[in-house]
Structure formats: C-alpha cells, structure tokens
Amino acid sequence: MNTPISDTFGDQLRQMRTELLAQVRAQRGGRVGRAEAAADARENVGDDRAQADAERDLSIALEERESAELVAIDEALKRIADGSYGLCVDCGVSIATARLHAAPTALRCVACQDKVEHAQGGVNVPKM
C-alpha cells in the first residue's frame, strides 16, 4: 500500500484509538478503575444483587470487547509501520480500499474472511 493511503488509514486508526480510550475513561468515571466502579455499584445496589451481577457481567463483556478492539487497532498500526497493512494475512492479496475504510483493522480480504466464517460453523463473526 502506498504511503499517502497508509497515512490516511494510520490517521483513521489513531483517531479510533483516541476515541475508544476516551470512551473507556468516561465509562470508568475518569480515573476510577473498573474494579472500584464495580465495588461502588455493588454497595449502592441494596437488595437487587441479580441486577448488579448482570450489570457486572455486561461491564466485563464490554471491557473484553474494548480490549480486543484496542489490540486490533494497535496491530493494524504495526502493519502500517512494517508495510504489510492492506494485505490479506491468509492469501497475501490486497484488501479492497473500500473494505479498509469500513473496517480499518481488517486482516483478510472478503473471500478469506468468508472461508474463516464458514469454517467456524457459519458463526456471524465481524469481518475484521
């Protein structure tokens, strides 16, 4: 991928990373860690432990998704740095620019992503 296009996607990825980190900070109430926020929530719940447990489970799931998203962004930035960004990790073909605009962390071309999804039993996995 040529430098101006890589720069464009690099800028987009860095912006995504900044926005995601700001969202995580806002959800955690500034500097409050997730553990402290969960403990505060449990103390304020009173008798509704089931709701508190459900909220905690949702919070953990969101944290895992946010962490995975940050890793995907960082890995895409590394691929830009080493010159492999925009190439399918499975077949080596160039990933369509339109696909990269829609999913800048995409690892695979559409054909290879479809193969991965079918191999997983048709599970609807995001085409990253």
C-alpha positions in Angstrom: 0.0 0.0 0.0 1.4 3.4 -0.9 2.4 5.9 1.7 -0.4 8.5 1.3 -3.0 5.8 1.6 -1.2 4.2 4.6 -1.0 7.7 6.2 -4.8 8.1 5.7 -5.6 4.8 7.4 -3.0 5.5 10.1 -4.7 8.7 10.9 -8.1 7.0 10.9 -6.8 4.2 13.2 -5.1 6.7 15.6 -8.4 8.7 15.8 -10.3 5.4 16.5 -7.8 4.6 19.3 -8.1 8.1 20.8 -11.9 7.9 20.8 -12.0 4.4 22.2 -9.7 5.3 25.1 -11.8 8.4 25.8 -14.9 6.3 25.8 -13.3 3.8 28.2 -12.2 6.6 30.6 -15.7 8.1 30.5 -17.3 4.7 31.3 -15.0 4.2 34.2 -15.8 7.6 35.6 -12.5 9.3 34.9 -9.6 7.6 36.6 -11.7 5.2 38.6 -10.7 1.6 37.7 -13.3 -0.9 36.7 -12.8 -2.9 39.9 -13.5 0.2 42.1 -16.5 1.2 39.9 -18.0 -2.3 40.3 -17.4 -2.3 44.0 -19.2 1.1 44.3 -22.1 -0.2 42.2 -22.5 -3.3 44.4 -22.5 -1.2 47.6 -25.2 1.0 46.2 -27.4 -1.8 44.9 -29.1 -2.8 48.1 -31.1 -6.0 47.7 -31.0 -6.2 43.9 -27.9 -8.5 43.6 -29.2 -10.1 40.4 -29.3 -6.8 38.6 -25.8 -5.9 40.0 -24.4 -9.2 38.8 -26.0 -8.7 35.3 -24.5 -5.2 35.1 -21.1 -6.5 36.2 -21.2 -9.3 33.5 -22.1 -6.7 30.9 -19.3 -4.5 32.0 -16.8 -7.4 31.8 -18.0 -8.2 28.3 -17.7 -4.6 27.2 -14.2 -4.4 28.7 -13.2 -7.6 26.8 -14.6 -6.1 23.5 -12.9 -2.8 24.1 -9.6 -4.5 24.8 -9.8 -6.6 21.7 -10.6 -3.5 19.7 -7.6 -1.7 21.0 -5.4 -4.7 20.2 -6.8 -4.8 16.7 -6.1 -1.1 16.2 -2.5 -1.4 17.6 -1.8 -4.4 15.4 -3.1 -2.5 12.3 -0.8 0.4 13.2 2.1 -2.1 13.4 1.2 -3.5 9.9 1.3 0.1 8.6 4.7 0.5 10.1 6.1 -2.7 8.7 4.5 -2.2 5.2 2.1 -5.2 5.4 -1.1 -3.2 6.0 -3.8 -3.8 3.5 -2.6 -7.3 2.6 -4.6 -10.3 3.5 -2.9 -12.3 6.2 -4.1 -15.6 4.6 -3.6 -15.2 0.8 -1.5 -12.0 0.6 -3.8 -10.3 -1.9 -4.5 -6.6 -1.4 -7.6 -5.9 0.7 -10.1 -3.6 -1.1 -9.7 0.0 -0.1 -13.5 0.3 0.5 -13.2 -2.6 2.9 -10.4 -0.9 4.8 -12.4 2.3 5.0 -15.3 0.4 6.5 -13.1 -1.8 8.7 -9.6 -0.3 9.0 -8.4 -3.2 11.2 -9.4 -5.9 8.6 -6.9 -8.7 8.5 -8.4 -10.6 5.5 -9.9 -10.0 2.1 -13.6 -10.7 1.8 -13.0 -14.2 0.3 -10.7 -15.3 3.0 -12.9 -13.8 5.7 -15.8 -15.8 4.3 -13.8 -19.0 4.5 -12.9 -18.3 8.1 -16.6 -17.7 9.0 -17.7 -20.9 7.2 -15.0 -22.9 9.0 -16.4 -21.6 12.3 -19.8 -23.1 11.5 -21.3 -20.1 10.0 -20.9 -18.0 13.1 -21.5 -14.4 12.4 -18.1 -13.0 13.1 -17.3 -9.4 12.3 -15.3 -9.1 9.1 -12.2 -7.6 10.6 
